């Protein structure tokens, strides 16, 4: 189990007990402790030892090289607006920039089609049973474990803290899934399978190349997946930026996606519902402030989403 | 007394089996179009056979090696239209060597002599050379319709010959062929006084055609109903073409790459607005979101939308589908995802046919695409669905069972789970129950393609329930010979069976001894059949042609690829060295 720096405070959503379970399971794998030097370098002074708290899923023994490969490491995260990482109340506060970008940058490695690690099936938001080997999430390098130690505050928060069961379960099946998905080069292509006519194959092949070139080689065929994490959420989501037409759409979609992590939503997640709370906007439950979207750009700076015109946005990401 | 009894007696005493004069019978039979009906009619009696033969104008030959052109010409003296199919279907997937055969030339030579007034020729999977095309163009003065689908061996020079010489051409349909695309100048070969074209499909080609020539052609062919352009035609060009041909019923656009000014965009929108009769829309290469709305005005009457070369996202598809309330047939890429298919379910209540192609079928790491969820969503919304081709990376038995419950009228069910031998991803069980549900529920099923992890149980189900099944494709499936036996013993209407990479051996092959003559053909590759098994089959069934192709480096005794088909003309004489013709004689 990794050490748990105490300075960590983020909304203790789910992290506490659940994350602990996860880390137990992960303890055997060195990859869970994989490091991203560049992450650490971006950490602010308040940052924790990300290396040790970062929960990663990957092949046993892997050093998660993918992280390094994916450039720019841009992503979107939802943070409480006023974040003070030094606060002991369990909520991330203070300037975004300080927000240990490194850790938060857990999201949004734009998916490169060839990255076998982030096996992602569909965009259903439901908790995924990884036992099926279908889905892997890369949780934000997280401070999850630290929650327990510094969680304080209103009762609700505790509820929140206990919320969803761990959906991230590293086990051999996952590893196996990884294995299968990341050993493509070795597997020979079967002649004539899948059964697609040569004309179509050739046409698609040239179109794919074109698409890839267009989007700086980051997307498979016009898809641009980025990981999104919400501060304190037990797991991340992935969204295809191409499915949105503007920032408003993206923001609403993310709101919906993460709304279950706010107080008053998602009875199924074990959160105690709050009567009359129909507000769907994500709110920092302690401070009542809304979440904002941020991303980390190529330079490692945390940027507020929305400044760059939407059309150019794929190139930023 | 009533009618003269003597006269009546004479009438009924006649040696004719038919009470009608030949001319009347022929007239009646000439109204029959379906070749299956005609075949049935011809079996009634000699008179009907003759009358049918004389009245047949269109002949369909499903396997060019099952009969010879001389026999065809002898039986049907007044044919105007011929449809000819050649290579086994798996040649589409590179499983058949290029020089395998199915050369159209010998047919053309006979036709030139016997059917000089031939008007229509439709070829599928035939080997067609430029010389043949030129021969065709020169020797048939009334020639009107040429359709080439999945053929190969010719170049744009051959098309130039057609354009140059066929003065009465009404249809030129070049579709998914292996063409040597040398230049676009063929299109300029249509004479300036040539105006009869009704169908022009050159979507297959990539090289630039002379646009001015094309524009002039489209302008002067007032009866043009179908225009399917190639990728080389830009949006600006398209706009000019549409202005010339607002009467189009089927349109295949060129490339939709963004490159228009606002003014040009408005003009294009206008042009699409004029297309009031459009029922089919295809092409849309490199379709990009900003330009899709330009199509909307033309979508109101669409019944067939082919987006299978457009990398669309779910929301783009949805916006487009909202414009097409009468859609019956939809082809898409799996980039639209399950969400896009939900939109299909919501917006296309009249949908009858859905094909979902994989955008990136060979990249195993790609995790996009569609799943069982998308198919389910469609089945809930589109109850009239009867034709599906679905490429996916995961499926469950439960989903398929629900799907066919929602849509029991499937006639064509082609499901391709792209990873060979993949089980139900939820239960980890074989997909037997899925296909069991399909054959049990869909009593009208004519065509079935199976995939995923399958045991012999699937084939037991198929044999037991698929009473109307005519075409069956099997890959990476089955556990033993019994699987194939079930198929052969069970499906009474089976005509085409194609099998690859299955553990079926000689016993399985030979269990169909009695069956193959009632079928068009059997294909078996990468199974466990040996040369001896094939020889035995050939010996027992002399009216079957048994052909074996061996892979490089394989065991001498293995029959790597086996193609068995009935024929009235015996083993073919044009087989290349790689094809071993086993004769029982």
Interface residues (C-beta under 8 A of the other chain):
Chain A: X113 X114 X115 X116 X118 X119 X120 X121 X122 X123 X124 X132 X134 X180 X181 X182 X184 X187 X189 X190 X191 X192 X193 X194 X195 X196 X197 X198 X199 X200 X201 X203 X204 X207 X208 X210 X211 X220 X221 X222 X223 X240 X242 X243 X244 X245
Chain B: X90 X92 X93 X94 X95 X150 X176 X177 X178 X204 X285 X286 X308 X309 X311 X312 X313 X314 X315 X335 X337 X338 X339 X357 X358 X359 X360 X361 X362 X363 X364 X365 X366 X367 X368 X371 X373 X391 X394 X416 X418 X420 X425 X426 X473 X475 X476 X500 X501
